[in-house]
Structures are given as C-alpha cells and as structure tokens.
Amino acid sequence: MALTMASTLELLRKHHQLREVIQGDQWTLNTPEETQSSKPFTDITYDTRQAGPGSLLFCKGRFLPEYLDACDPEGPQAYVAQQDLSAHTKAPGIIVNDVRKSMSLLAAAFYGYPQEQLTLVGITGTKGKTTTAYFLQAMLSRISGGRAALLSSVDNCLDGRHYQESQLTTPESLDLFRMMRQAADAGMRYLVMEVSSQAYKVDRVYGLTFDLGAFLNISPDHISPIEHPSFEDYFYCKRRITYNSRQLVLGADARGADLIRQDARAANVPVTTFGNGTGQADFLVRKAPGQGDDYLIGPSGGTMRPVSLSMDGDFNALNAAAALAMLTRLGLEPDAAAVRAMESVRIAGRMERFKADNRVVYVDYAHNKASVTALLDFVDERYGKRKPLITLVSGSAGGKAIDRREGIVSAAQDRVDRLILTADDEEGESADQVDRQMLGFVTNPDLDVRIEPDRVQAIQQALGDPGRPGDRLRVTLVIGKGEERWFKRDSGHVPYEGDDHVVARLLGTESYDLGATGAAQG
C-alpha cells in the first residue's frame, strides 16, 4: 500500500509519535488545507540533496534548518522533524516525538513491510558477529538454493550472489528497509544481519522483530562521548535484541549471560546456548582428538560432527558452533553440504594468513582488548613451542571508543616482543595523538615499542628482511584495519592500499596461503 500523507499521520498516531502538522501559520492534527492527503510519496530520504517533488524528508541527527534552503524549490512534499522548520520551507512539517523511531516505522511502511517476506536473523556481540553471520549465511544459502541474503560490517549481499562493501555494521533504518525490499524482490528467503549496539542506541532497528536473535559475547567497547557513555549503556543496548527476537541463541559463557537469561524469561523468549564445554551448554565445540585444527561440534549429549574450518582459531570454532546452533533453531538440518559450505568460508581482513621464508603474518580486524587477547591466545597455541619473535602493528581510531587504546596495549605488552603504533582512522583526533596516548599506557620496560606514523612503513619495519633457513620464526600481527581500502579522515575517506595488499606486496606473494582466509566466499 502506498505511503500518503493520510496514512503517514495515521501510522504515527498509532505509535504515539505525532505531535502536530505545521504549514505556515496553520497548525493541525490532520492533513493541512490544500494538501492532497491521498497523494503517494514517490520516495523517502534523509538527504536534502535528494529531496525533490514527491519526497518525504526526514530531518534527523545533527540536521540544521539551513539545509532545507538547498532543497529543490518544488520539494520536498513534506518533512518529518522534531521541531518547526516552516521558516525554511513551504512544505508541511510533520512534527514528531522521535524522528528516528518515526523514520523506521515509515520506512517499513513505504517499502511494504519486506520483513514479513523474510526469515530475519540478527546477531550481536562484541566480537564474532561478522564471522558467525558469514558461517550461517553460507549454510542457509546451500540449504535454500542460494536464497540467503547478508548484511554485515564487511559486505552486503542482497541477491545471494553479489557482495558489495558495506558502510555501517547496521544500516540506517531507511536504508535497512530498502535493502530488505531488494532482498525480498530478489527471491531471498533468509536475511542474516549483524546488529550493532548503535543500532539500538539510535533506533536503526526500531519496530523490527527478528525470527531468531543471537547474543555471542560482551566485553567493554565503543565507550566514548559520541558512542556509549559507559559499559552499562553499551551492554544495555546489546541486550535489547533479546526483547526484539522470537527466540535467542546465547553464548553460555558470555559475561552477563545470567542477566540475559532473565531478560529472555521476562520477554518469554526461548533460549538455546552454545559453548566450548567449560560450562553447561546446549551446543558444544571441542578440539578433535589428535593433531591438526579440526573440531567436533554438536548438541550436548548428541552426535558431534567433525568440522575443519578455513579460518584459524578456537574463537572461530566457537563462532561455528553458534552458527550451527542457530541453524538448528531455525528448524533446519545442518547436512554435510551445508557444513562444507561453512568450512570453506573466508573473509577478507579476518585472520588472513601469509607465509614467506621464516615469516608468518596475520592480518586481522582485531581492535579491542578481547579480540587482541583471543588473537594472541591463538598465536601461543599454534606457534608457542617454536618461541617466535612476535610483532604487533596497531593503532586505534581517533575520536571514539577511547577504551580500546589501553585495552590493546594491556592485552599485548607482556605477550609480544615488539609493538609498532601507527595510523588508523581519524575523526576529530589525530593518529599521532592516539598513538602517543597508547604509548603512555606501556608499562613493560622490556617491550620494544615505537611510533611509525606511516602505516605502510610500520608494516615494512615489522616484516623486516627475509630470513635464512633455520632462523627464529617471526610472527607479525597487523590489526585494526582488516581489508579496508581507506582511512577515515574528517574530510572524508582517504584511499589506502589495504593491510592485506601491503603484506602480500612486501612478501612478494600474489596469493594467500591456502590454509588462510581470503575473499569472502559462501
């Protein structure tokens, strides 16, 4: 059904969002005079540059009234805002209590409620969201004949075949419903998406109920003046997925798991748990007997299935257990073909391994204390007996998530031999400022630590010259940027070669080690 002025006002009234409609000197609860109440909006947008005749414009966030001055003289048809902007436009203003919540409600209606045509799966957690989403989408795609879509922090896939780089972990609600409509129109039956804490903080998924939600884990992250003021706020936003899901898969050993179980009971949401066997869980993962990197995954007390992943690390095996538990909760059988599809998943920037002479390099998106700790645990397990020289190349984003800086240093300084601090994204705070702050957190006098502002030079210093046969193994970890081909700056995106490409070029190899992760596949 088309979205009109009349149906817009009706929907907003239903959800207690409408305050009044203002056009010039006329204030009303109904459609203003000389406005066609049944004329459909031709498009919806939050960008004044796209607000032409027939548009419904959402004035959200740091919207300045002067932005309306740049609109098409004949548009928009109407605007939605939390304040009267009639001094800057002749268009009727729909004044609401919360423009972000209103935008989500109206976007769903404009795009014909595409969520009703899809089985929606939402995944949250501090780490592992992307990998788990790819694992699950790969299995769903195999089972459904390619009819599984994906929205992730790395790529979006709306037709089951083509992957395009994403801009946000969870898109703005208007973009989210548009993408869901594209997926539904492309014949998709399932949509797997990452759900960030910000998605609930700023109502990107307001009014959306997931057929299945997953809460993987929680640790301090995204705490800053522009994100979450405290860990409590961060955790609370993550927990909202429980109240907005029909059923939940939960990391049994996650911090705060007992509180999430209480949430689930309060919301009458059934819970299935997964874990590594250290505690009770409905779905378990264990290391397979003998040498090698295989795992056994299956229901507690049931048949354990051997799994050999293309992605290294016990933490990725735990993600695989989460994905298999989720597939089961969806009422589907993880047959051999589906498991093989998961085993072959590779994600650019996630545990990409490169090898040359006596050097092993991992490029990974690890960017906080928990993920760096997990990465170093893996290095110790895999290479510890060879007593390698370990070098970590890292920066941290400026202007946000300030807790990450000390976390990265504290996780690494007693477990690596060298720490090279370098460039990362900048938003109102320079990389040099961030690196110097991180340097101030170093307390280990034996750590070889330096600042190298040029990220390519930092990687080159970490790799060093080729070794000779029999030399000590050198393990280099390049973290934080993953496969990203840019640096964020206040002025926009600055092109960057990419950590993976820099490492491949400096090592003189065109392809990744066969046991490592490469481009996303599923």
Stockholm file with secondary structure:
# STOCKHOLM 1.0

chainA/1-522         MALTMASTLELLRKHHQLREVIQGDQWTLNTPEETQSSKPFTDITYDTRQAGPGSLLFCKGRFLPEYLDACDPEGPQAYVAQQDLSAHTKAPGIIVNDVRKSMSLLAAAFYGYPQEQLTLVGITGTKGKTTTAYFLQAMLSRISGGRAALLSSVDNCLDGRHYQESQLTTPESLDLFRMMRQAADAGMRYLVMEVSSQAYKVDRVYGLTFDLGAFLNISPDHISPIEHPSFEDYFYCKRRITYNSRQLVLGADARGADLIRQDARAANVPVTTFGNGTGQADFLVRKAPGQGDDYLIGPSGGTMRPVSLSMDGDFNALNAAAALAMLTRLGLEPDAAAVRAMESVRIAGRMERFKADNRVVYVDYAHNKASVTALLDFVDERYGKRKPLITLVSGSAGGKAIDRREGIVSAAQDRVDRLILTADDEEGESADQVDRQMLGFVTNPDLDVRIEPDRVQAIQQALGDPGRPGDRLRVTLVIGKGEERWFKRDSGHVPYEGDDHVVARLLGTESYDLGATGAAQG
#=GR chainA/1-522 SS CCCBHHHHHHHHHHTTCEEEEEETTEEESSCCTTCCTTCBCSEEESCGGGCCTTEEEECCSSCCGGGGGGSCTTCCSEEEESSCCGGGCSSCEEEESCHHHHHHHHHHHHTTCGGGGSEEEEEECSSSHHHHHHHHHHHHHHHHTSCEEEECSSEEESSSSCCEECSSSSCCHHHHHHHHHHHHHTTCCEEEEECCHHHHHTTTTTTCCBSEEEECCCCSCSBSTTSBSSHHHHHHHHHHHHHTBSSEEEETTSTTHHHHHHHHHHHTCCEEEEESSSSCCSEEEEECSSSSSCEEEEETTSCCEEECCSSCSHHHHHHHHHHHHHHHHTTCCCCHHHHHHHHTCCCTTSSEEEEETTEEEEEECCCSHHHHHHHHHHHHHHHGGGCCEEEEEECCCTTSCTHHHHHHHHHHTTTCSEEEECCCCCSSSCHHHHHHHHHHTCCCTTCEEEECSSHHHHHHHHHCSCCCTTCCCEEEEEESCTTCCEEEETTEEEECCCHHHHHHHHHTCSSCCTTSCCSCCC
#=GC SS_cons         CCCBHHHHHHHHHHTTCEEEEEETTEEESSCCTTCCTTCBCSEEESCGGGCCTTEEEECCSSCCGGGGGGSCTTCCSEEEESSCCGGGCSSCEEEESCHHHHHHHHHHHHTTCGGGGSEEEEEECSSSHHHHHHHHHHHHHHHHTSCEEEECSSEEESSSSCCEECSSSSCCHHHHHHHHHHHHHTTCCEEEEECCHHHHHTTTTTTCCBSEEEECCCCSCSBSTTSBSSHHHHHHHHHHHHHTBSSEEEETTSTTHHHHHHHHHHHTCCEEEEESSSSCCSEEEEECSSSSSCEEEEETTSCCEEECCSSCSHHHHHHHHHHHHHHHHTTCCCCHHHHHHHHTCCCTTSSEEEEETTEEEEEECCCSHHHHHHHHHHHHHHHGGGCCEEEEEECCCTTSCTHHHHHHHHHHTTTCSEEEECCCCCSSSCHHHHHHHHHHTCCCTTCEEEECSSHHHHHHHHHCSCCCTTCCCEEEEEESCTTCCEEEETTEEEECCCHHHHHHHHHTCSSCCTTSCCSCCC
//
